Amino acid sequence: MDSDNKFDTTGFCCWNEDCPDYGKKNHGNLVPKEQIGKNGIWMLRCRTCGKAYSENHGTPFFQLNTPKDEVLRTLALIPEKGGIRAASRVTGHDKNVISHWLDAAGEHCQKVNECFLQDLELDQVQIDEIWSYIKKRKASHQ
């Protein structure tokens, strides 16, 4: 089987800022190189610059040994169970590990917000509606 057909590179781009194809998604320059680790994470290689990086590069899952689904399930338990310690008891993951995952997810969300939520012109009514929703959610959890 041709290595180009093993992994769909749609939506991925080269992360090397010095590469002429840096940041260009679906440009045809990426090829699957190999699978690594117990979770079979793909390494992708840029044909233009030759650099390789993980399919998880630029995500909260980068350099994690735990499967994505397990991390997502655990993080989803935090608001449902009332906190990190409760999620730790339910899943068996150390609270420090869960805190690390939560920090990584929070940093990623902040970067996404900085990228997409710029120059918004919200009026007072829209902002009040957002805060009303947040306050209502807090009150229902007490």
C-alpha atoms as an extended CHARMM CRD file, in Angstrom:
* protein
*
       142  EXT
         1         1  MET       CA              0.0000000000        0.0000000000        0.0000000000  PROA      1               0.0000000000
         2         2  ASP       CA              1.3100000000        3.4310000000       -0.8980000000  PROA      2               0.0000000000
         3         3  SER       CA              2.1260000000        5.4820000000        2.2160000000  PROA      3               0.0000000000
         4         4  ASP       CA              0.1560000000        8.4340000000        0.7900000000  PROA      4               0.0000000000
         5         5  ASN       CA             -3.0650000000        6.3950000000        1.1950000000  PROA      5               0.0000000000
         6         6  LYS       CA             -2.5670000000        5.3740000000        4.8430000000  PROA      6               0.0000000000
         7         7  PHE       CA             -3.6200000000        8.6350000000        6.4490000000  PROA      7               0.0000000000
         8         8  ASP       CA             -5.8520000000       11.4210000000        5.2010000000  PROA      8               0.0000000000
         9         9  THR       CA             -3.8480000000       14.6550000000        5.4370000000  PROA      9               0.0000000000
        10        10  THR       CA             -6.8690000000       16.8450000000        4.6690000000  PROA      10              0.0000000000
        11        11  GLY       CA             -6.9290000000       19.8090000000        7.0290000000  PROA      11              0.0000000000
        12        12  PHE       CA             -3.2580000000       19.5350000000        8.0040000000  PROA      12              0.0000000000
        13        13  CYS       CA             -0.4970000000       21.9870000000        7.1440000000  PROA      13              0.0000000000
        14        14  CYS       CA              3.2670000000       22.3510000000        7.5650000000  PROA      14              0.0000000000
        15        15  TRP       CA              4.2450000000       23.9060000000       10.9170000000  PROA      15              0.0000000000
        16        16  ASN       CA              7.7190000000       24.9990000000        9.7990000000  PROA      16              0.0000000000
        17        17  GLU       CA              7.5860000000       28.8100000000        9.5620000000  PROA      17              0.0000000000
        18        18  ASP       CA             10.5570000000       28.7940000000        7.1570000000  PROA      18              0.0000000000
        19        19  CYS       CA              8.7620000000       26.4780000000        4.7010000000  PROA      19              0.0000000000
        20        20  PRO       CA              7.1640000000       28.0390000000        1.6050000000  PROA      20              0.0000000000
        21        21  ASP       CA              4.1210000000       25.8360000000        2.3280000000  PROA      21              0.0000000000
        22        22  TYR       CA              3.8410000000       26.8900000000        5.9940000000  PROA      22              0.0000000000
        23        23  GLY       CA              0.2150000000       27.0420000000        7.1070000000  PROA      23              0.0000000000
        24        24  LYS       CA             -1.1910000000       26.0240000000        3.7230000000  PROA      24              0.0000000000
        25        25  LYS       CA             -3.8360000000       23.3700000000        4.3200000000  PROA      25              0.0000000000
        26        26  ASN       CA             -4.6240000000       20.7360000000        1.6930000000  PROA      26              0.0000000000
        27        27  HSD       CA             -1.6660000000       21.8610000000       -0.3970000000  PROA      27              0.0000000000
        28        28  GLY       CA             -0.5050000000       18.3310000000       -1.2690000000  PROA      28              0.0000000000
        29        29  ASN       CA              2.8760000000       18.7540000000        0.4030000000  PROA      29              0.0000000000
        30        30  LEU       CA              2.2100000000       16.4640000000        3.3800000000  PROA      30              0.0000000000
        31        31  VAL       CA              2.6750000000       12.7090000000        3.3840000000  PROA      31              0.0000000000
        32        32  PRO       CA              2.2960000000       10.1870000000        6.2010000000  PROA      32              0.0000000000
        33        33  LYS       CA              5.7280000000        9.1350000000        7.4130000000  PROA      33              0.0000000000
        34        34  GLU       CA              5.0580000000        6.5420000000       10.1380000000  PROA      34              0.0000000000
        35        35  GLN       CA              2.9090000000        5.7080000000       13.1320000000  PROA      35              0.0000000000
        36        36  ILE       CA              4.4520000000        6.1120000000       16.5710000000  PROA      36              0.0000000000
        37        37  GLY       CA              3.5750000000        5.3020000000       20.1720000000  PROA      37              0.0000000000
        38        38  LYS       CA              1.0160000000        2.9510000000       21.6520000000  PROA      38              0.0000000000
        39        39  ASN       CA             -1.8400000000        5.0620000000       20.2490000000  PROA      39              0.0000000000
        40        40  GLY       CA             -0.5400000000        4.8950000000       16.6720000000  PROA      40              0.0000000000
        41        41  ILE       CA             -0.1840000000        8.6550000000       16.2030000000  PROA      41              0.0000000000
        42        42  TRP       CA              0.8810000000        9.5200000000       12.6700000000  PROA      42              0.0000000000
        43        43  MET       CA              4.0070000000       11.4960000000       11.9080000000  PROA      43              0.0000000000
        44        44  LEU       CA              3.5460000000       13.6650000000        8.8240000000  PROA      44              0.0000000000
        45        45  ARG       CA              6.3950000000       14.8420000000        6.5950000000  PROA      45              0.0000000000
        46        46  CYS       CA              6.3670000000       17.9490000000        4.4490000000  PROA      46              0.0000000000
        47        47  ARG       CA              7.6730000000       17.2190000000        0.9440000000  PROA      47              0.0000000000
        48        48  THR       CA              8.7000000000       20.8550000000        0.5420000000  PROA      48              0.0000000000
        49        49  CYS       CA             10.9500000000       21.3480000000        3.5820000000  PROA      49              0.0000000000
        50        50  GLY       CA             11.3980000000       17.7640000000        4.7790000000  PROA      50              0.0000000000
        51        51  LYS       CA             10.3430000000       18.5110000000        8.3690000000  PROA      51              0.0000000000
        52        52  ALA       CA              8.1740000000       15.9940000000       10.2020000000  PROA      52              0.0000000000
        53        53  TYR       CA              5.7030000000       16.4870000000       13.0230000000  PROA      53              0.0000000000
        54        54  SER       CA              2.9090000000       14.6800000000       14.8350000000  PROA      54              0.0000000000
        55        55  GLU       CA             -0.6960000000       14.7430000000       13.6620000000  PROA      55              0.0000000000
        56        56  ASN       CA             -1.4330000000       16.1390000000       17.1440000000  PROA      56              0.0000000000
        57        57  HSD       CA              0.9160000000       19.1070000000       16.7750000000  PROA      57              0.0000000000
        58        58  GLY       CA             -0.9250000000       22.3000000000       17.6510000000  PROA      58              0.0000000000
        59        59  THR       CA             -3.6320000000       20.5000000000       19.6300000000  PROA      59              0.0000000000
        60        60  PRO       CA             -4.1390000000       19.8870000000       23.3560000000  PROA      60              0.0000000000
        61        61  PHE       CA             -3.2920000000       16.2250000000       22.6880000000  PROA      61              0.0000000000
        62        62  PHE       CA              0.2790000000       16.9250000000       21.5690000000  PROA      62              0.0000000000
        63        63  GLN       CA              2.8010000000       14.7780000000       23.4780000000  PROA      63              0.0000000000
        64        64  LEU       CA              0.1220000000       12.9490000000       25.4940000000  PROA      64              0.0000000000
        65        65  ASN       CA              0.3130000000        9.1790000000       25.9510000000  PROA      65              0.0000000000
        66        66  THR       CA             -3.3760000000        8.8100000000       26.7710000000  PROA      66              0.0000000000
        67        67  PRO       CA             -5.8480000000        8.2580000000       23.9150000000  PROA      67              0.0000000000
        68        68  LYS       CA             -7.7840000000       11.3590000000       22.8320000000  PROA      68              0.0000000000
        69        69  ASP       CA            -11.1470000000        9.7910000000       23.6530000000  PROA      69              0.0000000000
        70        70  GLU       CA            -10.0640000000        9.0730000000       27.2300000000  PROA      70              0.0000000000
        71        71  VAL       CA             -8.8000000000       12.6320000000       27.7330000000  PROA      71              0.0000000000
        72        72  LEU       CA            -12.0390000000       14.0820000000       26.3450000000  PROA      72              0.0000000000
        73        73  ARG       CA            -14.2200000000       11.7740000000       28.4650000000  PROA      73              0.0000000000
        74        74  THR       CA            -12.2610000000       12.7040000000       31.5800000000  PROA      74              0.0000000000
        75        75  LEU       CA            -12.4100000000       16.4520000000       30.9270000000  PROA      75              0.0000000000
        76        76  ALA       CA            -16.1490000000       16.2040000000       30.2720000000  PROA      76              0.0000000000
        77        77  LEU       CA            -16.5800000000       14.6960000000       33.7400000000  PROA      77              0.0000000000
        78        78  ILE       CA            -15.1510000000       17.7440000000       35.5250000000  PROA      78              0.0000000000
        79        79  PRO       CA            -18.2690000000       19.9430000000       35.3170000000  PROA      79              0.0000000000
        80        80  GLU       CA            -20.5840000000       16.9320000000       35.5730000000  PROA      80              0.0000000000
        81        81  LYS       CA            -18.9770000000       15.4830000000       38.7080000000  PROA      81              0.0000000000
        82        82  GLY       CA            -18.1130000000       18.8060000000       40.3160000000  PROA      82              0.0000000000
        83        83  GLY       CA            -14.3690000000       18.9970000000       39.9880000000  PROA      83              0.0000000000
        84        84  ILE       CA            -10.9980000000       17.4930000000       39.2270000000  PROA      84              0.0000000000
        85        85  ARG       CA            -10.8460000000       15.2710000000       42.3220000000  PROA      85              0.0000000000
        86        86  ALA       CA            -14.2250000000       13.7340000000       41.5580000000  PROA      86              0.0000000000
        87        87  ALA       CA            -13.1850000000       13.0980000000       37.9450000000  PROA      87              0.0000000000
        88        88  SER       CA             -9.9990000000       11.5300000000       39.2820000000  PROA      88              0.0000000000
        89        89  ARG       CA            -11.9370000000        9.1480000000       41.5240000000  PROA      89              0.0000000000
        90        90  VAL       CA            -14.2700000000        8.1180000000       38.6800000000  PROA      90              0.0000000000
        91        91  THR       CA            -11.5660000000        7.5820000000       36.0460000000  PROA      91              0.0000000000
        92        92  GLY       CA             -8.5910000000        6.5140000000       38.1310000000  PROA      92              0.0000000000
        93        93  HSD       CA             -6.3820000000        9.2050000000       36.5780000000  PROA      93              0.0000000000
        94        94  ASP       CA             -4.1820000000       11.2220000000       38.9290000000  PROA      94              0.0000000000
        95        95  LYS       CA             -5.5920000000       14.6790000000       39.6760000000  PROA      95              0.0000000000
        96        96  ASN       CA             -2.2960000000       16.2650000000       38.5810000000  PROA      96              0.0000000000
        97        97  VAL       CA             -2.5560000000       14.5380000000       35.1990000000  PROA      97              0.0000000000
        98        98  ILE       CA             -6.1310000000       15.7590000000       34.7950000000  PROA      98              0.0000000000
        99        99  SER       CA             -5.0150000000       19.2700000000       35.7870000000  PROA      99              0.0000000000
       100       100  HSD       CA             -2.3160000000       19.1280000000       33.0930000000  PROA      100             0.0000000000
       101       101  TRP       CA             -4.9020000000       18.0740000000       30.4920000000  PROA      101             0.0000000000
       102       102  LEU       CA             -7.2160000000       20.8550000000       31.6220000000  PROA      102             0.0000000000
       103       103  ASP       CA             -4.4170000000       23.4360000000       31.3830000000  PROA      103             0.0000000000
       104       104  ALA       CA             -3.5020000000       22.2360000000       27.8730000000  PROA      104             0.0000000000
       105       105  ALA       CA             -7.1520000000       22.3970000000       26.7740000000  PROA      105             0.0000000000
       106       106  GLY       CA             -7.5570000000       25.8620000000       28.3140000000  PROA      106             0.0000000000
       107       107  GLU       CA             -4.4380000000       27.1980000000       26.5760000000  PROA      107             0.0000000000
       108       108  HSD       CA             -5.6750000000       25.7880000000       23.2790000000  PROA      108             0.0000000000
       109       109  CYS       CA             -9.1050000000       27.3810000000       23.7680000000  PROA      109             0.0000000000
       110       110  GLN       CA             -7.4590000000       30.7030000000       24.5400000000  PROA      110             0.0000000000
       111       111  LYS       CA             -5.4540000000       30.5280000000       21.2960000000  PROA      111             0.0000000000
       112       112  VAL       CA             -8.5900000000       29.6560000000       19.3190000000  PROA      112             0.0000000000
       113       113  ASN       CA            -10.4670000000       32.5660000000       20.9200000000  PROA      113             0.0000000000
       114       114  GLU       CA             -7.6140000000       34.9640000000       20.1610000000  PROA      114             0.0000000000
       115       115  CYS       CA             -7.6230000000       33.8060000000       16.5540000000  PROA      115             0.0000000000
       116       116  PHE       CA            -11.3630000000       33.8690000000       15.8810000000  PROA      116             0.0000000000
       117       117  LEU       CA            -12.8550000000       36.3060000000       18.3630000000  PROA      117             0.0000000000
       118       118  GLN       CA            -11.2300000000       39.5200000000       17.2640000000  PROA      118             0.0000000000
       119       119  ASP       CA            -12.8100000000       42.8700000000       16.5750000000  PROA      119             0.0000000000
       120       120  LEU       CA            -16.2800000000       41.7650000000       17.6410000000  PROA      120             0.0000000000
       121       121  GLU       CA            -18.7210000000       44.5940000000       17.8740000000  PROA      121             0.0000000000
       122       122  LEU       CA            -21.2300000000       43.3640000000       20.4360000000  PROA      122             0.0000000000
       123       123  ASP       CA            -23.8560000000       45.6400000000       21.8220000000  PROA      123             0.0000000000
       124       124  GLN       CA            -24.8150000000       45.7130000000       25.5000000000  PROA      124             0.0000000000
       125       125  VAL       CA            -27.8220000000       43.4180000000       25.0000000000  PROA      125             0.0000000000
       126       126  GLN       CA            -25.6870000000       40.6110000000       23.5250000000  PROA      126             0.0000000000
       127       127  ILE       CA            -23.1490000000       40.8290000000       26.3390000000  PROA      127             0.0000000000
       128       128  ASP       CA            -25.9200000000       40.8690000000       28.9750000000  PROA      128             0.0000000000
       129       129  GLU       CA            -27.4550000000       37.7490000000       27.4230000000  PROA      129             0.0000000000
       130       130  ILE       CA            -24.1310000000       35.9070000000       27.6640000000  PROA      130             0.0000000000
       131       131  TRP       CA            -23.6900000000       36.8650000000       31.3300000000  PROA      131             0.0000000000
       132       132  SER       CA            -27.3170000000       35.9640000000       32.1290000000  PROA      132             0.0000000000
       133       133  TYR       CA            -26.7210000000       32.4940000000       30.7200000000  PROA      133             0.0000000000
       134       134  ILE       CA            -23.5220000000       32.0600000000       32.7570000000  PROA      134             0.0000000000
       135       135  LYS       CA            -25.1780000000       33.2510000000       35.9700000000  PROA      135             0.0000000000
       136       136  LYS       CA            -28.1610000000       30.9580000000       35.4010000000  PROA      136             0.0000000000
       137       137  ARG       CA            -25.8100000000       27.9840000000       34.9200000000  PROA      137             0.0000000000
       138       138  LYS       CA            -23.9100000000       28.8090000000       38.1270000000  PROA      138             0.0000000000
       139       139  ALA       CA            -27.1540000000       29.1210000000       40.1190000000  PROA      139             0.0000000000
       140       140  SER       CA            -28.4550000000       25.7710000000       38.8640000000  PROA      140             0.0000000000
       141       141  HSD       CA            -25.2700000000       24.0110000000       39.9970000000  PROA      141             0.0000000000
       142       142  GLN       CA            -25.3950000000       25.3090000000       43.5770000000  PROA      142             0.0000000000
